[in-house]
Amino acid sequence: MGLYDKYARLAGERLQFSDNGLTPFGTCIDEVYSATEGRIGNKKVILAGTNNYLGLTFNHDAIAEGQAALAAQGTGTTGSRMANGSYAPHLALEKEIAEFFNRPTAIVFSTGYTANLGVI
């Protein structure tokens, strides 16, 4: 059995969903109100699948610190650490995290996916 044959049934089921206007992977959240509430179309909805575990998305202190960091550091690192090296503020953050958790070192990843890869 080929790879496409193996998943043909699942592809057919997905097509049935999309033919009926149900596209769970293509849902557009039009507006986010808080860590747990948003709007899809004209309906207010509960956001149960966000990664906003600490509820910092709309925290005023976090927003102010983020804006200050953007003004001072710009919008990105212009490349990966592997290609360009590490920025001093990132190393300082990792040192602070390591000290907080009483560990010799720490590393910060930009996404959950890369954190999982780092564990592997």
C-alpha positions as a Markdown table, in Angstrom:
| # | Residue | x | y | z |
|---|---|---|---|---|
| 1 | Met | 0.0 | 0.0 | 0.0 |
| 2 | Gly | 1.4 | 3.4 | -1.0 |
| 3 | Leu | 1.5 | 6.4 | 1.2 |
| 4 | Tyr | -1.3 | 8.2 | -0.6 |
| 5 | Asp | -3.4 | 5.0 | -0.4 |
| 6 | Lys | -2.8 | 4.8 | 3.3 |
| 7 | Tyr | -4.3 | 8.3 | 3.9 |
| 8 | Ala | -7.0 | 8.3 | 1.2 |
| 9 | Arg | -9.8 | 7.6 | 3.7 |
| 10 | Leu | -8.7 | 10.5 | 5.9 |
| 11 | Ala | -8.4 | 12.8 | 2.9 |
| 12 | Gly | -11.9 | 11.9 | 1.9 |
| 13 | Glu | -13.2 | 12.6 | 5.4 |
| 14 | Arg | -11.5 | 16.0 | 5.4 |
| 15 | Leu | -13.1 | 16.8 | 2.1 |
| 16 | Gln | -16.5 | 16.0 | 3.5 |
| 17 | Phe | -15.9 | 18.5 | 6.3 |
| 18 | Ser | -14.7 | 21.2 | 3.9 |
| 19 | Asp | -17.6 | 20.6 | 1.5 |
| 20 | Asn | -19.9 | 21.4 | 4.4 |
| 21 | Gly | -18.1 | 24.6 | 5.4 |
| 22 | Leu | -16.2 | 23.1 | 8.3 |
| 23 | Thr | -12.5 | 23.9 | 8.0 |
| 24 | Pro | -10.9 | 23.5 | 11.5 |
| 25 | Phe | -7.5 | 24.1 | 10.0 |
| 26 | Gly | -8.6 | 27.2 | 8.1 |
| 27 | Thr | -10.5 | 29.0 | 10.9 |
| 28 | Cys | -10.0 | 32.7 | 10.8 |
| 29 | Ile | -10.1 | 34.4 | 14.2 |
| 30 | Asp | -11.1 | 37.9 | 13.2 |
| 31 | Glu | -10.3 | 39.6 | 16.6 |
| 32 | Val | -8.8 | 38.5 | 19.9 |
| 33 | Tyr | -10.2 | 40.2 | 23.0 |
| 34 | Ser | -8.3 | 38.5 | 25.7 |
| 35 | Ala | -6.3 | 35.3 | 26.5 |
| 36 | Thr | -9.5 | 33.3 | 26.3 |
| 37 | Glu | -12.0 | 35.3 | 24.1 |
| 38 | Gly | -12.2 | 36.2 | 20.5 |
| 39 | Arg | -14.5 | 36.8 | 17.6 |
| 40 | Ile | -15.1 | 34.7 | 14.5 |
| 41 | Gly | -17.4 | 36.4 | 12.1 |
| 42 | Asn | -20.1 | 38.0 | 14.2 |
| 43 | Lys | -19.8 | 35.4 | 17.0 |
| 44 | Lys | -17.9 | 35.9 | 20.3 |
| 45 | Val | -16.0 | 32.6 | 21.0 |
| 46 | Ile | -13.9 | 31.0 | 23.6 |
| 47 | Leu | -10.3 | 30.5 | 22.6 |
| 48 | Ala | -9.4 | 27.1 | 24.1 |
| 49 | Gly | -6.4 | 26.3 | 22.0 |
| 50 | Thr | -4.1 | 29.2 | 22.5 |
| 51 | Asn | -0.5 | 29.1 | 23.8 |
| 52 | Asn | -1.2 | 32.1 | 26.0 |
| 53 | Tyr | -0.7 | 30.0 | 29.2 |
| 54 | Leu | 0.2 | 33.0 | 31.4 |
| 55 | Gly | -2.4 | 35.4 | 30.0 |
| 56 | Leu | 0.3 | 37.9 | 29.0 |
| 57 | Thr | -1.1 | 38.7 | 25.6 |
| 58 | Phe | -2.9 | 41.9 | 26.8 |
| 59 | Asn | -0.9 | 42.5 | 30.0 |
| 60 | His | -0.1 | 46.2 | 30.1 |
| 61 | Asp | 3.3 | 45.7 | 31.7 |
| 62 | Ala | 4.3 | 43.1 | 29.1 |
| 63 | Ile | 3.1 | 45.3 | 26.3 |
| 64 | Ala | 5.1 | 48.3 | 27.6 |
| 65 | Glu | 8.2 | 46.1 | 28.0 |
| 66 | Gly | 7.7 | 44.7 | 24.5 |
| 67 | Gln | 7.4 | 48.1 | 23.0 |
| 68 | Ala | 10.5 | 49.3 | 24.8 |
| 69 | Ala | 12.4 | 46.3 | 23.5 |
| 70 | Leu | 11.2 | 46.9 | 20.0 |
| 71 | Ala | 12.4 | 50.5 | 20.1 |
| 72 | Ala | 15.8 | 49.5 | 21.5 |
| 73 | Gln | 16.5 | 46.2 | 19.6 |
| 74 | Gly | 14.3 | 46.3 | 16.5 |
| 75 | Thr | 11.9 | 43.7 | 15.3 |
| 76 | Gly | 14.1 | 40.7 | 15.0 |
| 77 | Thr | 17.6 | 39.2 | 15.2 |
| 78 | Thr | 18.0 | 39.1 | 11.4 |
| 79 | Gly | 18.8 | 35.5 | 11.5 |
| 80 | Ser | 19.2 | 32.3 | 13.5 |
| 81 | Arg | 21.7 | 31.9 | 16.3 |
| 82 | Met | 23.3 | 29.1 | 14.3 |
| 83 | Ala | 24.0 | 31.4 | 11.4 |
| 84 | Asn | 24.6 | 34.7 | 13.2 |
| 85 | Gly | 25.5 | 34.0 | 16.8 |
| 86 | Ser | 23.7 | 35.1 | 19.9 |
| 87 | Tyr | 22.6 | 38.6 | 21.0 |
| 88 | Ala | 23.9 | 39.8 | 24.4 |
| 89 | Pro | 20.3 | 40.3 | 25.7 |
| 90 | His | 19.4 | 36.7 | 24.8 |
| 91 | Leu | 22.4 | 35.5 | 26.7 |
| 92 | Ala | 21.6 | 37.7 | 29.7 |
| 93 | Leu | 18.0 | 36.4 | 29.7 |
| 94 | Glu | 19.3 | 32.8 | 29.7 |
| 95 | Lys | 21.7 | 33.5 | 32.5 |
| 96 | Glu | 18.9 | 35.1 | 34.6 |
| 97 | Ile | 16.6 | 32.1 | 33.9 |
| 98 | Ala | 19.4 | 29.6 | 34.9 |
| 99 | Glu | 20.0 | 31.5 | 38.1 |
| 100 | Phe | 16.3 | 31.7 | 38.9 |
| 101 | Phe | 16.0 | 27.9 | 38.6 |
| 102 | Asn | 19.4 | 27.3 | 40.2 |
| 103 | Arg | 20.7 | 25.5 | 37.1 |
| 104 | Pro | 24.1 | 25.9 | 35.5 |
| 105 | Thr | 22.7 | 27.0 | 32.1 |
| 106 | Ala | 19.4 | 27.6 | 30.3 |
| 107 | Ile | 18.4 | 28.1 | 26.7 |
| 108 | Val | 15.4 | 30.0 | 25.3 |
| 109 | Phe | 13.7 | 28.8 | 22.2 |
| 110 | Ser | 11.4 | 31.0 | 20.0 |
| 111 | Thr | 8.7 | 28.4 | 19.6 |
| 112 | Gly | 7.3 | 25.3 | 21.3 |
| 113 | Tyr | 8.4 | 23.3 | 18.2 |
| 114 | Thr | 12.0 | 24.3 | 18.5 |
| 115 | Ala | 11.9 | 23.7 | 22.2 |
| 116 | Asn | 10.8 | 20.1 | 21.6 |
| 117 | Leu | 13.5 | 19.7 | 19.0 |
| 118 | Gly | 16.0 | 20.9 | 21.6 |
| 119 | Val | 14.9 | 18.2 | 24.0 |
| 120 | Ile | 15.3 | 15.5 | 21.4 |
